[in-house]
Amino acid sequence: MELTRELVRRAPKVLLHDHLDGGLRPGTVLDLAARAGHALPAGTEAELAAWFHEAADSGSLERYLETFQHTVGVMQSAEAITRVARECVEDLAADGVVYAEVRYAPEQHVEQGLSLDDVIAAVAEGFAQGMDAARTPAGERIVVRQLLTAMRHQARSMEIAELAVAWRDRGVAGFDIAGAEAGYPPTRHLDAFEYLQRENAHFTIHAGEAFGLPSIWQALQWCGADRLGHGVRIVDDIEVADDGTVTLGRLAAYVRDKRIPLELCPASNVQTGAATSIAEHPIGLLTRLRFRVTVNTDNRLMSRTSMTDEMWSLVEAFGYGLDDLRWFTVNAMKSAFLPFDERIALIDGVVKPGYAAL
Ligand SMILES: [Zn+2]
């Protein structure tokens, strides 16, 4: 059977690294901005979509992060946040995603008086509405959980970590830190990570995207991260000789031995310059070496991408087949911050039968 883009869309997919404020529909940004009196750099849906993509395409992580001033800017009321969260679930369901962990930083949505708890409740409401709306008559559904992100240049990580624990039985699966890596090592938030470990809570850390091995090493060996947000620069610790012989450094060997999940985001990496093209993206090597590779979107609006697009670009660049896509998907499901029995239920009850039916 020939693999088509439509077949990839129908295949069950699992997404661990997606930013709520990076996945708005351009039309929704326009609509919410008009209501909130927020000025935008473009006036039509097409122009705005192009503006986001171009700004994100500039090759600099700092410029990339600038685009979030507008998405975060229009997400300052509970209604706006709930709408964005609901549409996020609808868009992921239409894309064939069966399980997703979607992250955002509550502290960025309190400019107009919402409390951090209000923000989390608004996202929870939107996710619940979206999951209800996506339920098919046959009982198929999408499961979506929140990850609470703290901004690495700010000083609220402990507070956000406490909220992740307080909300863990109400749709919050874990914690993350994000933002420009340079100058803000994860060890700056050590108290938050140590607190989460004492609480038996899960967390991932954005590390090894623009910045190299020290950032990955700190995230794992100082902070105790369960997963690496990106982690793509782990290839700096892998040597491929001219004759094809591969030698892993101690950190790369540790990551592979311990099955540490890598939340790889190919399209985003190409945009920020962390990789030159999909074909040259380290995901090819890391997959060949059987690291715990997962495929993710990062920011669907800025990168004009989807899980189907990400998977399809890998099919085109590396010739992957359905077996490979299923491997990425099972890897992601195994690495989710969902309880073990729920992960197994999704793998055996949804992912494997879904691929078998294609
Ligand atoms: Zn990210």
Residues whose N, C-alpha, C, O or C-beta is under 5 A from the ligand:
A	BS01	ZN	D298
